[in-house]
Amino acid sequence: MNELNNDDNSHWKWGLVYYNPLNPKLIINKRYGLGWTFNFAHKATWLFLLAVVVITIVVKVLVK
């Protein structure tokens, strides 16, 4: 079985979230339609999402 096959159902949680620890890619093509999604097994995905949340909170606090 090819572990980098993005269409493999075992790598899609709830049909929406891609999670494959064996795939080194951070961003992959969406399963349906156009666009991209993150590989949530990649540590950089979580760092990116944390950075977005922190920046949003900091900006909200500074604007007040």
Biopython code that builds the backbone (N, CA, C, O; Angstrom):
import numpy as np
from Bio.PDB.StructureBuilder import StructureBuilder

atoms = [
    (1, "MET", "N", (0.846, -1.183, 0.000)),
    (1, "MET", "CA", (0.000, 0.000, 0.000)),
    (1, "MET", "C", (0.885, 1.238, 0.000)),
    (1, "MET", "O", (1.860, 1.307, 0.749)),
    (2, "ASN", "N", (0.558, 2.193, -0.817)),
    (2, "ASN", "CA", (1.304, 3.442, -0.906)),
    (2, "ASN", "C", (0.855, 4.377, 0.212)),
    (2, "ASN", "O", (-0.287, 4.837, 0.205)),
    (3, "GLU", "N", (1.733, 4.667, 1.175)),
    (3, "GLU", "CA", (1.381, 5.498, 2.323)),
    (3, "GLU", "C", (1.210, 6.978, 1.959)),
    (3, "GLU", "O", (0.696, 7.751, 2.768)),
    (4, "LEU", "N", (1.631, 7.382, 0.759)),
    (4, "LEU", "CA", (1.506, 8.782, 0.358)),
    (4, "LEU", "C", (0.275, 9.027, -0.516)),
    (4, "LEU", "O", (0.119, 10.111, -1.078)),
    (5, "ASN", "N", (-0.585, 8.039, -0.629)),
    (5, "ASN", "CA", (-1.813, 8.181, -1.398)),
    (5, "ASN", "C", (-2.796, 9.044, -0.608)),
    (5, "ASN", "O", (-3.323, 8.612, 0.417)),
    (6, "ASN", "N", (-3.037, 10.256, -1.085)),
    (6, "ASN", "CA", (-3.898, 11.192, -0.370)),
    (6, "ASN", "C", (-5.368, 10.779, -0.365)),
    (6, "ASN", "O", (-6.148, 11.313, 0.423)),
    (7, "ASP", "N", (-5.762, 9.845, -1.223)),
    (7, "ASP", "CA", (-7.161, 9.433, -1.304)),
    (7, "ASP", "C", (-7.491, 8.249, -0.409)),
    (7, "ASP", "O", (-8.646, 7.829, -0.344)),
    (8, "ASP", "N", (-6.504, 7.709, 0.277)),
    (8, "ASP", "CA", (-6.721, 6.560, 1.143)),
    (8, "ASP", "C", (-7.618, 6.961, 2.316)),
    (8, "ASP", "O", (-7.281, 7.875, 3.068)),
    (9, "ASN", "N", (-8.746, 6.290, 2.474)),
    (9, "ASN", "CA", (-9.709, 6.632, 3.525)),
    (9, "ASN", "C", (-9.129, 6.548, 4.928)),
    (9, "ASN", "O", (-9.595, 7.252, 5.823)),
    (10, "SER", "N", (-8.129, 5.710, 5.141)),
    (10, "SER", "CA", (-7.573, 5.555, 6.482)),
    (10, "SER", "C", (-6.814, 6.798, 6.948)),
    (10, "SER", "O", (-6.538, 6.940, 8.139)),
    (11, "HIS", "N", (-6.477, 7.696, 6.026)),
    (11, "HIS", "CA", (-5.746, 8.916, 6.378)),
    (11, "HIS", "C", (-6.655, 10.131, 6.527)),
    (11, "HIS", "O", (-6.179, 11.226, 6.828)),
    (12, "TRP", "N", (-7.936, 9.954, 6.325)),
    (12, "TRP", "CA", (-8.888, 11.066, 6.436)),
    (12, "TRP", "C", (-9.793, 10.816, 7.630)),
    (12, "TRP", "O", (-10.575, 9.865, 7.634)),
    (13, "LYS", "N", (-9.691, 11.663, 8.639)),
    (13, "LYS", "CA", (-10.524, 11.550, 9.835)),
    (13, "LYS", "C", (-11.810, 12.326, 9.600)),
    (13, "LYS", "O", (-11.767, 13.493, 9.209)),
    (14, "TRP", "N", (-12.935, 11.699, 9.830)),
    (14, "TRP", "CA", (-14.258, 12.272, 9.611)),
    (14, "TRP", "C", (-14.442, 12.742, 8.164)),
    (14, "TRP", "O", (-15.338, 13.540, 7.889)),
    (15, "GLY", "N", (-13.625, 12.268, 7.256)),
    (15, "GLY", "CA", (-13.723, 12.640, 5.853)),
    (15, "GLY", "C", (-13.223, 14.033, 5.533)),
    (15, "GLY", "O", (-13.258, 14.444, 4.373)),
    (16, "LEU", "N", (-12.754, 14.779, 6.542)),
    (16, "LEU", "CA", (-12.356, 16.170, 6.342)),
    (16, "LEU", "C", (-10.911, 16.467, 6.741)),
    (16, "LEU", "O", (-10.276, 17.330, 6.135)),
    (17, "VAL", "N", (-10.386, 15.782, 7.731)),
    (17, "VAL", "CA", (-9.081, 16.093, 8.298)),
    (17, "VAL", "C", (-8.068, 15.057, 7.830)),
    (17, "VAL", "O", (-8.222, 13.862, 8.085)),
    (18, "TYR", "N", (-7.021, 15.532, 7.134)),
    (18, "TYR", "CA", (-5.978, 14.622, 6.653)),
    (18, "TYR", "C", (-4.932, 14.433, 7.743)),
    (18, "TYR", "O", (-4.382, 15.408, 8.255)),
    (19, "TYR", "N", (-4.654, 13.172, 8.100)),
    (19, "TYR", "CA", (-3.691, 12.852, 9.152)),
    (19, "TYR", "C", (-2.895, 11.638, 8.704)),
    (19, "TYR", "O", (-3.383, 10.509, 8.760)),
    (20, "ASN", "N", (-1.656, 11.879, 8.256)),
    (20, "ASN", "CA", (-0.785, 10.799, 7.808)),
    (20, "ASN", "C", (0.639, 11.079, 8.279)),
    (20, "ASN", "O", (1.345, 11.872, 7.656)),
    (21, "PRO", "N", (1.076, 10.442, 9.371)),
    (21, "PRO", "CA", (2.418, 10.685, 9.897)),
    (21, "PRO", "C", (3.542, 10.244, 8.955)),
    (21, "PRO", "O", (4.679, 10.691, 9.104)),
    (22, "LEU", "N", (3.240, 9.383, 8.001)),
    (22, "LEU", "CA", (4.272, 8.916, 7.077)),
    (22, "LEU", "C", (4.445, 9.845, 5.874)),
    (22, "LEU", "O", (5.401, 9.692, 5.114)),
    (23, "ASN", "N", (3.545, 10.793, 5.694)),
    (23, "ASN", "CA", (3.626, 11.743, 4.591)),
    (23, "ASN", "C", (4.376, 12.982, 5.074)),
    (23, "ASN", "O", (3.896, 13.664, 5.980)),
    (24, "PRO", "N", (5.547, 13.297, 4.496)),
    (24, "PRO", "CA", (6.331, 14.447, 4.953)),
    (24, "PRO", "C", (5.775, 15.799, 4.503)),
    (24, "PRO", "O", (6.250, 16.839, 4.959)),
    (25, "LYS", "N", (4.781, 15.800, 3.619)),
    (25, "LYS", "CA", (4.241, 17.065, 3.122)),
    (25, "LYS", "C", (3.417, 17.763, 4.191)),
    (25, "LYS", "O", (2.650, 17.130, 4.917)),
    (26, "LEU", "N", (3.586, 19.075, 4.274)),
    (26, "LEU", "CA", (2.812, 19.896, 5.214)),
    (26, "LEU", "C", (1.435, 20.206, 4.646)),
    (26, "LEU", "O", (0.437, 20.162, 5.365)),
    (27, "ILE", "N", (1.381, 20.522, 3.350)),
    (27, "ILE", "CA", (0.133, 20.897, 2.692)),
    (27, "ILE", "C", (-0.090, 19.940, 1.523)),
    (27, "ILE", "O", (0.829, 19.662, 0.753)),
    (28, "ILE", "N", (-1.314, 19.441, 1.400)),
    (28, "ILE", "CA", (-1.652, 18.531, 0.312)),
    (28, "ILE", "C", (-2.903, 19.042, -0.396)),
    (28, "ILE", "O", (-3.603, 19.917, 0.115)),
    (29, "ASN", "N", (-3.176, 18.491, -1.572)),
    (29, "ASN", "CA", (-4.403, 18.839, -2.294)),
    (29, "ASN", "C", (-5.604, 18.317, -1.529)),
    (29, "ASN", "O", (-5.556, 17.241, -0.933)),
    (30, "LYS", "N", (-6.689, 19.092, -1.553)),
    (30, "LYS", "CA", (-7.918, 18.643, -0.916)),
    (30, "LYS", "C", (-8.414, 17.377, -1.605)),
    (30, "LYS", "O", (-8.097, 17.100, -2.762)),
    (31, "ARG", "N", (-9.176, 16.650, -0.876)),
    (31, "ARG", "CA", (-9.718, 15.404, -1.405)),
    (31, "ARG", "C", (-10.773, 15.667, -2.472)),
    (31, "ARG", "O", (-10.821, 14.976, -3.489)),
    (32, "TYR", "N", (-11.617, 16.668, -2.237)),
    (32, "TYR", "CA", (-12.683, 17.022, -3.170)),
    (32, "TYR", "C", (-12.582, 18.504, -3.497)),
    (32, "TYR", "O", (-12.291, 19.322, -2.625)),
    (33, "GLY", "N", (-12.821, 18.838, -4.736)),
    (33, "GLY", "CA", (-12.822, 20.237, -5.135)),
    (33, "GLY", "C", (-11.420, 20.814, -5.272)),
    (33, "GLY", "O", (-10.431, 20.085, -5.350)),
    (34, "LEU", "N", (-11.362, 22.128, -5.300)),
    (34, "LEU", "CA", (-10.094, 22.821, -5.460)),
    (34, "LEU", "C", (-9.557, 23.273, -4.119)),
    (34, "LEU", "O", (-10.318, 23.483, -3.174)),
    (35, "GLY", "N", (-8.257, 23.421, -4.039)),
    (35, "GLY", "CA", (-7.654, 23.955, -2.827)),
    (35, "GLY", "C", (-6.720, 22.969, -2.157)),
    (35, "GLY", "O", (-6.411, 21.904, -2.691)),
    (36, "TRP", "N", (-6.282, 23.354, -0.974)),
    (36, "TRP", "CA", (-5.327, 22.557, -0.223)),
    (36, "TRP", "C", (-5.794, 22.405, 1.213)),
    (36, "TRP", "O", (-6.688, 23.112, 1.678)),
    (37, "THR", "N", (-5.167, 21.466, 1.901)),
    (37, "THR", "CA", (-5.429, 21.279, 3.319)),
    (37, "THR", "C", (-4.120, 20.895, 4.003)),
    (37, "THR", "O", (-3.155, 20.510, 3.344)),
    (38, "PHE", "N", (-4.098, 21.001, 5.301)),
    (38, "PHE", "CA", (-2.909, 20.664, 6.070)),
    (38, "PHE", "C", (-2.881, 19.182, 6.403)),
    (38, "PHE", "O", (-3.923, 18.540, 6.529)),
    (39, "ASN", "N", (-1.677, 18.651, 6.545)),
    (39, "ASN", "CA", (-1.476, 17.317, 7.085)),
    (39, "ASN", "C", (-1.354, 17.496, 8.594)),
    (39, "ASN", "O", (-0.318, 17.952, 9.079)),
    (40, "PHE", "N", (-2.390, 17.147, 9.337)),
    (40, "PHE", "CA", (-2.428, 17.400, 10.775)),
    (40, "PHE", "C", (-1.514, 16.467, 11.566)),
    (40, "PHE", "O", (-1.431, 16.588, 12.788)),
    (41, "ALA", "N", (-0.837, 15.552, 10.907)),
    (41, "ALA", "CA", (0.168, 14.726, 11.573)),
    (41, "ALA", "C", (1.524, 15.424, 11.567)),
    (41, "ALA", "O", (2.445, 14.994, 12.262)),
    (42, "HIS", "N", (1.651, 16.492, 10.792)),
    (42, "HIS", "CA", (2.903, 17.248, 10.678)),
    (42, "HIS", "C", (2.973, 18.282, 11.798)),
    (42, "HIS", "O", (2.031, 19.050, 11.988)),
    (43, "LYS", "N", (4.077, 18.309, 12.539)),
    (43, "LYS", "CA", (4.217, 19.227, 13.677)),
    (43, "LYS", "C", (4.119, 20.691, 13.264)),
    (43, "LYS", "O", (3.616, 21.517, 14.025)),
    (44, "ALA", "N", (4.591, 21.017, 12.072)),
    (44, "ALA", "CA", (4.556, 22.406, 11.611)),
    (44, "ALA", "C", (3.122, 22.913, 11.447)),
    (44, "ALA", "O", (2.874, 24.111, 11.584)),
    (45, "THR", "N", (2.186, 22.023, 11.156)),
    (45, "THR", "CA", (0.778, 22.422, 11.061)),
    (45, "THR", "C", (0.304, 22.988, 12.387)),
    (45, "THR", "O", (-0.337, 24.038, 12.429)),
    (46, "TRP", "N", (0.621, 22.290, 13.470)),
    (46, "TRP", "CA", (0.196, 22.733, 14.798)),
    (46, "TRP", "C", (0.903, 24.014, 15.207)),
    (46, "TRP", "O", (0.301, 24.871, 15.855)),
    (47, "LEU", "N", (2.180, 24.160, 14.837)),
    (47, "LEU", "CA", (2.898, 25.399, 15.126)),
    (47, "LEU", "C", (2.282, 26.575, 14.376)),
    (47, "LEU", "O", (2.138, 27.665, 14.931)),
    (48, "PHE", "N", (1.922, 26.352, 13.120)),
    (48, "PHE", "CA", (1.286, 27.392, 12.318)),
    (48, "PHE", "C", (-0.053, 27.801, 12.927)),
    (48, "PHE", "O", (-0.332, 28.991, 13.068)),
    (49, "LEU", "N", (-0.874, 26.830, 13.285)),
    (49, "LEU", "CA", (-2.181, 27.144, 13.873)),
    (49, "LEU", "C", (-2.035, 27.850, 15.217)),
    (49, "LEU", "O", (-2.803, 28.761, 15.526)),
    (50, "LEU", "N", (-1.061, 27.438, 16.013)),
    (50, "LEU", "CA", (-0.800, 28.109, 17.283)),
    (50, "LEU", "C", (-0.372, 29.553, 17.044)),
    (50, "LEU", "O", (-0.816, 30.454, 17.755)),
    (51, "ALA", "N", (0.486, 29.782, 16.052)),
    (51, "ALA", "CA", (0.935, 31.131, 15.731)),
    (51, "ALA", "C", (-0.242, 32.012, 15.297)),
    (51, "ALA", "O", (-0.320, 33.177, 15.688)),
    (52, "VAL", "N", (-1.141, 31.472, 14.506)),
    (52, "VAL", "CA", (-2.315, 32.240, 14.071)),
    (52, "VAL", "C", (-3.171, 32.628, 15.268)),
    (52, "VAL", "O", (-3.627, 33.769, 15.353)),
    (53, "VAL", "N", (-3.395, 31.712, 16.181)),
    (53, "VAL", "CA", (-4.205, 31.995, 17.373)),
    (53, "VAL", "C", (-3.522, 33.042, 18.249)),
    (53, "VAL", "O", (-4.166, 33.986, 18.706)),
    (54, "VAL", "N", (-2.223, 32.876, 18.484)),
    (54, "VAL", "CA", (-1.480, 33.815, 19.338)),
    (54, "VAL", "C", (-1.471, 35.213, 18.715)),
    (54, "VAL", "O", (-1.710, 36.199, 19.411)),
    (55, "ILE", "N", (-1.203, 35.304, 17.431)),
    (55, "ILE", "CA", (-1.178, 36.606, 16.756)),
    (55, "ILE", "C", (-2.559, 37.262, 16.832)),
    (55, "ILE", "O", (-2.661, 38.466, 17.067)),
    (56, "THR", "N", (-3.608, 36.484, 16.636)),
    (56, "THR", "CA", (-4.970, 37.012, 16.713)),
    (56, "THR", "C", (-5.265, 37.568, 18.106)),
    (56, "THR", "O", (-5.833, 38.652, 18.236)),
    (57, "ILE", "N", (-4.886, 36.836, 19.129)),
    (57, "ILE", "CA", (-5.121, 37.297, 20.505)),
    (57, "ILE", "C", (-4.300, 38.543, 20.807)),
    (57, "ILE", "O", (-4.812, 39.487, 21.409)),
    (58, "VAL", "N", (-3.041, 38.560, 20.400)),
    (58, "VAL", "CA", (-2.182, 39.723, 20.642)),
    (58, "VAL", "C", (-2.723, 40.967, 19.956)),
    (58, "VAL", "O", (-2.755, 42.044, 20.553)),
    (59, "VAL", "N", (-3.146, 40.826, 18.715)),
    (59, "VAL", "CA", (-3.696, 41.969, 17.979)),
    (59, "VAL", "C", (-4.972, 42.447, 18.651)),
    (59, "VAL", "O", (-5.187, 43.650, 18.799)),
    (60, "LYS", "N", (-5.815, 41.515, 19.056)),
    (60, "LYS", "CA", (-7.078, 41.903, 19.717)),
    (60, "LYS", "C", (-6.812, 42.647, 21.029)),
    (60, "LYS", "O", (-7.502, 43.618, 21.340)),
    (61, "VAL", "N", (-5.828, 42.202, 21.791)),
    (61, "VAL", "CA", (-5.490, 42.855, 23.050)),
    (61, "VAL", "C", (-4.878, 44.233, 22.800)),
    (61, "VAL", "O", (-5.190, 45.185, 23.515)),
    (62, "LEU", "N", (-4.017, 44.348, 21.803)),
    (62, "LEU", "CA", (-3.346, 45.615, 21.527)),
    (62, "LEU", "C", (-4.278, 46.678, 20.940)),
    (62, "LEU", "O", (-4.045, 47.874, 21.121)),
    (63, "VAL", "N", (-5.315, 46.253, 20.250)),
    (63, "VAL", "CA", (-6.242, 47.192, 19.624)),
    (63, "VAL", "C", (-7.150, 47.837, 20.658)),
    (63, "VAL", "O", (-7.611, 48.961, 20.458)),
    (64, "LYS", "N", (-7.412, 47.156, 21.742)),
    (64, "LYS", "CA", (-8.312, 47.707, 22.783)),
    (64, "LYS", "C", (-7.790, 48.941, 23.374)),
    (64, "LYS", "O", (-8.425, 49.521, 24.255)),
]
sb = StructureBuilder()
sb.init_structure("model")
sb.init_model(0)
sb.init_chain("A")
sb.init_seg("    ")
for serial, (resi, resn, name, xyz) in enumerate(atoms, 1):
    if name == "N":
        sb.init_residue(resn, " ", resi, " ")
    sb.init_atom(name, np.array(xyz, "f"), 0.0, 1.0, " ", f" {name:<3s}", serial, name[0])
structure = sb.get_structure()
